[in-house]
C-alpha cells in the first residue's frame, strides 16, 4: 500500500508534456523551483523577495550577510492533491519546514477554498522571519500567530504595490467570538489545552489584537511594553497591565473590527526595492530527479526511505556525471542507511563539481555513519572524516550545517567536543535560531557550561510555541527542572528524554 502511495506521489511531480521544463528562480532570500512557465516562476520569486523587504521595513530589521545555502527553497507543485499526498494529510494547502540545513516550503500552483497557498507560505515565512530576527525574545503565542496572520494576508497589486493588514477572510467566522478566547486568556504565555474552536480563535483573535496594537502609534508602545515585561521576568499579570483593562479589551477589539474600514500599510515598489532574480532552466539530470528530490526535502521515514532511494537510483542512473542528480542520490541513499552507496554518489557529485558543499557534507556524513557502525574511535580516522566538514565550512562560513556536523562527529566518535567545535555549534545556533532541534542541542551545551540564563533563552521559544508539540512539552519540562533544581536537574531531564528516544529508535530497528 505504501509503495503504491509513494509511486502516486512521485508521479505527481514527474514532468508532463505540458510543462516538462523545470526552472529555478534564485533571489537573495529564496530559491523557487517549478515546472510552470519561466515568467510565472520569476514573478513568484520577485513577490517573495519584495515581501521579505517589506517585513524588514515595517519592523526596522536590517538584513545581514547570509549563506546562499540558507535561502528558503520553495517547491511549487501542481495542485492541492499533490500537496496533500506529499504531506500525508488532507488538512493542509501547503507547508513550511524551518531547518538549519535549509528551510523548505511546498506550495501548489492552483488552490481551491478560502485559504490560498500564498497565504500559508507568507504566514510561515513570517514565523521564520520573526524567529530569525529576534531569536532571544519570547513572544506569546497570540502574537506569534497574530503577526504571521497580519503579514500572511499580503496583497500584491498589479501596479507593484504591496498591501499589509488585510482581513483574513478564512478566519472571519471566529474573529469576533470572544467566548472562545477571551482577552484574559488570549494574552497569557500558555493558554492551556485548546479545543478546535479555541485554537481557531487563537489565530483569529491574535490577528485582531495584533492589528489593533500595531496600527496605532500609542497602542504599539503598549505592545512593546508588554513584550519587554514578559522577557524581563515579570509575572504575566504585571506584563498584561501594559495592555490596559483586560475586561474591556474584548469590547474594544470587537468595536475596532466592526469599523467600516481597517487601516492598512501600502508600500510602493520604490519603498521595497529588490535585487535581481536569476532564472535558469534545470539541467536534464537535475530535472529528472526532481520527484525524488521533493520527497527527500520533505523528509522520509524509516519505512519510506528505501523506496525514495530506489526512485532516486532509477532517476539519477542515466546521469552519473550530473552533480545535482548524484547529490540527490547521495541524500536518498543516506536516508535509507545505504552509507557506502551514499558515499559513492557523493564522490560522483564531487567529480562533477568539486565545490559542492552538499556532496562534501554527505561524503563526511556517510563516512561517519560507517565508522559508527564499526565502533571506530581511531583519532586519525575521525580527523579524516571531519576534514570533509571543514572543507565545506571553508567554502561557506555562514552555512550552519557543516558546523553542526563537525560538532556531532565528536559524540559519534565518543569523544568530548573541543572548544572550537562548541564555538562552531554556538555560531550555527546564531545563524539558524529557528531550528528547534538546534536550539535544544545548544541549550544543553549552555547548561553544561553553566550558562543558565542563555540556556533558558534557548528553551523558552520552544516551550511556548503554538506548533511545537512534543518538543514544547520537553522544553517546558526542562525549564521546570531548571527552576526547581538548577542546571543539574535540567540536564538530567534531557538525558532521560534522550535515552527514551534512543530506546524507541532501537525498538524500531528491531521491528524492521
N, C-alpha and C positions, 0 to 999 in steps of 0.2 A: 504493500500500500504506500509506504513512504517513498519507495523507489519511483512509483508512478507519479506521486505528487512532485518529487524533485524534478522529474523529466518535464512535467507540465509547467513548472516554474521556469525551467531553463528555456523551454520553447517560447515562453512569453517574451524573452529578451533576445531571441535569435533574430538576426537581420531578416527583414522581409523584402519582397520585391519592390514594395512601395517606398521603402526607406532603408536601403541596405548600407548606407554610409554612416558611420558613427563620426561625430565631431567632438572636439574638445574646445571649450571657450575658457581661457585662463585669465583671471584678473588678479589683483593684489591679494584679495582675501578669499577667493573662490575658484574652484575648477568645476565646470559643468560638463557632463557627458550626456549625449543624447543622439539618437538616430533621426531626429527631427531635421527640418531644413536648417542650413547654416545660419541664415538670418535670424530665425526664431531662437536658436541656441544663443547667439550673440546678444540679442535683446534681453533674454532672460538673465544672462550673466551681468549685463550692464545694470539692470534693475537691482540685482542683489548687491552689487558694488555701491550703487547710489544709496541703497538702504543702509549699508554699513556707515557710509559717510554721514547720513542723516542722524544715526544714533550717536555718533561722536560729536556732532554739532549740538544736538539738544541736551546732551549730558556734559558737555565740556570735557570730553575724554580724548586726550591726544593719542595718535597712532604711535606704534613703536615698531622697530625692525622685527621682522618675523621670518621664520624658516618657510621657504616655499612648500615644504612638505607639511606644514601646519595649516595650510589653507583648508577650508571646508570643501570636501568633494561632494558634489551633488549629482546623483544619478537620476535622470529623467526617463521613466519607463512609460509604457503605452497608456495604461488606464488604471482605474481603481482595482480592477480584478487582479492585475499584475502586482500591485502594492499589497493587497490583502493576502495573496498567496505567498508573497515574499515574507510578510510579517507573520503569517500563520494565524491570522485572525481577521474577521470581517468588520472589526470595530475601529479601523484606522483608515485615514485617507492619505497618509504619508507619515514618515517618522524620521527622527534625527538621533544620531549617536555621538556623544562627546567623548573623544579618546585622545590620549597623548600621542598615540601613533598616527593620528589623523582623524578628525571628526568627519562624519559622513551623513548625508541626507538622502532620502529616497522619496521622490515625488512623481505623481502621474502627470502626463501632459493634458489629459482630459479628466474632468471630475463631474460628478452628479451629486446634488444635495446642497445644503446651505453652507457647509464648511469646505472651503476651497483648499486645495493643496498648497497654494501660495501662502494662505494664512497660517497653515500649520508650519511651513518652513520658516516663515518670518517670526512666528511665535517662538519656535525652538531656537532660532538664531538669537532672538532676544535674550533667552536664558544663557546661551553660550557667551554672548557679549557681556552680560551682567557679571557672570562668574569669572570671566577673564579680566574685566576691568577693575573689579573690586573683590579680589579673591579672599581678603581677610575680613570682609564685612558680613555679618549675619543679617540677612533680610528675612522678615516674617513671610510665611507662605502666601498671604494675601497679596503682598507687594511683588513677590517673585512672579506669581501668576498674573497679577493685575498689570504689571509693566509689560510682560510678554504679550498680553491681550491688547494693551494700548498701542504697541508698535506693530503687532501682528496683523492688524486690520488696515495697514498702509494701502493707499490707493496711488497708482501710477497713472497720471493723466496723459493723454495723447500729446499735450504740449510740453511734456517733460517735468511738470510739477509733481512733487511727492507730497501726499497729504497724510498726516498722522492724527489719530484721535477719533476715527470713525467708530460709530456704534457697532459692536459685534452682533449682527442680526441673529446669528445662530445661538446667542445667549439670551435673547430677548425674553424668553418665557420665564427666566429665573432672575433677571436683573433686579426687579422690584420686590422679590419675595423675601422680605425681612425676617419672616418667621423661620425660614430655612437656615439663615445665617445672620443673626442679629449682630450689630456692631460690636457689642461687648465680647462676643465670641470671635468675630472676624479678626480683630486686631491683636489677638494673642499669638504667641510664638507657636503654640501647639493647640490646635482646635479639637484635639481628641479624635476618636474614631468617627469617621463620617460615613453616612449613607449616601446613596447615589444623588439624592436631591441636595444634600448639604455640600457634596463635592462640587456639583454644578454651580451652586451658589457661591462657593469659594472663588471660583473663576469669575463669575458674573459680577458679584458684589465687589470682588477685588478690583476688577476693571473699573467699576463705577467710582470706588473710593480713590483709586489711582488718578483717574481723570479729574475728579473733583479737587484733589490736592495739587496735582501738577500744573493745572491750567490757570492757577491763580497765584500771584506772587506771594501774598501773605500766607496762604494755605500751604504753599510749597515749603515755606520756612517751618511750618508745623510738622510737615513730613520729615524734614531734615532733623529737627529736634527730637522727634520720636525715634528715628533710626539711631541717632547718636546715643540716646538714652539706653536703647536696647543693647548697644555694643559697649556701653560703659559699665555694665554690671548692675544697672538699676533694675528693680523689680518691674514686672510688666505693668503693674498698677501705676508706678511712677512714670514709666515711659509713655503710657497712654494718656497721661494728663496733658501731654503736648497737643493732643488731638481735640481737646475740649471736652465738653459734657457728652459722654457716650450715649446717655439715654436720649439725647436729642439728635445724635448724629444720623440715625436711620431716617428720621423725618427730613433732615437737611439733604441727605443723599437722594431720597425719592423726589423731593421738590426740584433738585438740580436736574435729575434725569428727565423730568416732565417738561423742562423748558422747550420752547419751540425749536431752538437751535443750540446745539452744544458747540463750544469753541473748538477750533482745530488748528493744527500747525501746518502751514503751507510753505513748502520750500521749493524754490525755483532751481533749475539746473545750475545756474551760476552760484547758488548758495551751497550746493553739494556737488562740486565737480568731481569727476572720476578720471583715473588714468586709462591707458589703452587696454582694451580687452583683446587678447590674441586668440585668433581662431585657427584651428588646424584640423585636417582630416586625419583620422587614425590610420595607422599602417594596417595592411591586411591581417597580420598576425594579432595586433592589438585589438582590432575589431572582432576577430574570430573568437577570442577568449572572453569577450565581454560578458556572455551569460554566466560563465564560471566566476569571473571577477566580481560581479554584482553579488553573487551568493557568498563568496568569501568575505567581501567587505561587510555584508550584513552580519556575518558571524554564523558559525556552524556548531553543531552538537557532535558528541562522540558518535552518534548514530548516523548523522547526515554527512560528516566529514569524508568518509571513504567514497561516498557517491559523488560528492563535489570533486574530489581528487580524480576519480575516474573520468568525469566530464572534462576537467581541465586537461588531463592526459590526452584525451581524444582531440580536443580543440587545439591544444598547443603543439601536438605531434608534428604537423606539417611545417612548423615554423621554428626549427631548432636554433636559428640564428637571429630571432627576433627577441630583443631584451624584454619587452613588455609581456610577450606571450610566456617566456620562460620565468619571468618574475611571478606571474600568476600561478604557474605550475608549481614553483617553489613554495609559495604560500599554501596552496591547496594540499600538497604532499606533506608539508609540515603539520598542518591542522589534522591530517589523517594519521599522524605519528609515523609517517614513512620518511624517517630523517635522512637516510642515505640518498633516497630519491630527491628529497628537497635540496640537499647539498649539491647533487649533480645538476639540478635545474638552475640553482643559483650560480654554479660555475659557468653554465652556458650563457646565462644572462650577463655575467661579468665579462665573458669573452666578447660579447656583442657590445657591452657598454661598461668599461672598467670603472666608471664614475657612478654606477648605480648604487645609491645608498640602500635601497630596498634589498638588492641582491647581497650586498655586504652584510646587512643585518641577518638575513635568512641563512647565509653561509655560517656565520658565527652561532646563530641560534640552533641550527641543526647540529653543528659540532658539539655544542654544549649539551644538548639532549643525548647525543650518542655517548659522550663522556659520563654523563649522569647515570645512564643505564649500565655502563660498565663499572660504575663506582670508582672512577678515576679521580685521584686527588693530587696527581703529579703537578707541581707548580709550573714546570716548563710547558706542559700540555695546555694548562689553563691560560698561561700567558699568550700562547699562540692563538687560542680561541678569542681572548679579549682583544687581540690585535685587530680583528675584523670590526669590532665596535669602535675602537679608537680611530681606525681609518674612516669609518662613517662619520664620526664626530668631527674629524678634521675637515671633511668636505662640507659639513653644515653644523656649525657650532650652536645654532639656535634651535635645532631639532631635538626634542626631549627623548625620543625613543633610544638612540644609542647610549645616552647616559643611564637610562633605566636598565637596559640590558647589561651594561657594564657593571652596575651595582648588583643586579640579581645574580651575576655569574659567580660572585663570591659565596653566596649562600648555596648555590648549586655545587660548588666545589668544597662545601663545608669549611669555609674559611671566613674569618672576620673581615668585614669590609673595611679597607683603609680609609683614611681621611679624604683622599681625592675622590673615591667612589661615593662617599657620603655627601661631599660637597656637590658632586655631579647630580646626585639624586635631588638635593635641595634646589639646585638650579632648574632641573626638569620640572619640579613642582611649581617654581615661579613662572615657568613658561606655559605650563598646562594645568592650572589650578582647577579647571573644570572636569578633570578626570578623577572620578570619585575613588577609584581603586588606588590611584597615585596619592591622593590625599590621605587615605588610610595608612598606606605604607610610610609616607613621610611623617605622619603623626606618630607612628610607632618609633621611628628613628628619633624624633624630637623628645619623646618620652624617655627613651633610653639614655639620652644625653642630659636629661634633667631640665629640658626647656619646656616646662609645663604650660606656660601661657601660649606660646606659639603652637604647641600641640593641640591645645583646646581650640584655637582658631582653625586649625586644620579639620577638626572633627565637627564643629558646630554646623557649618553649612550642609553637611551630610545628614546630621541628626534632625534638622528641621526642614529638609527638602520635601516638597509635596509628592515627588515621584520616586523617592529613593528606596522604598520598600524595605527589604531585609537589611540593606546597608544602613538605612536610617535607624532601624531597631538596634543594630550592632553599635552604631556610633553613640546612640543615647545611653546604651549600657556602659560604654567606655567612659562617657562623661560622668555618669552617675558614680562609677567606681572611682574616677579621678577626684570627684568632690568629697567622697566619703573616706577614701583610703590613699589618696595621692597617686603618684606615678606607678609605684609597685602594683597597686590594686588594678589600675587601668591596664598595665602590661599583662597581668595575669588573665584578665578578661579577653584580651586579644590573643593570648597564647591558647586559651581554651577554645576560642572560636576557630582559630587556625587548625587546631588538632581535630576538631569536629569536621571541618571542611575537608581535611585530608582523608579522614576515615570514610567520608561519603564518596570521595573520588576513588579511593582504593576499593570500596564496595562496588562501585560502578564498573571498574576494570574487571573484577571477578565475575560480574554478570555478563560481560561481553562474550 
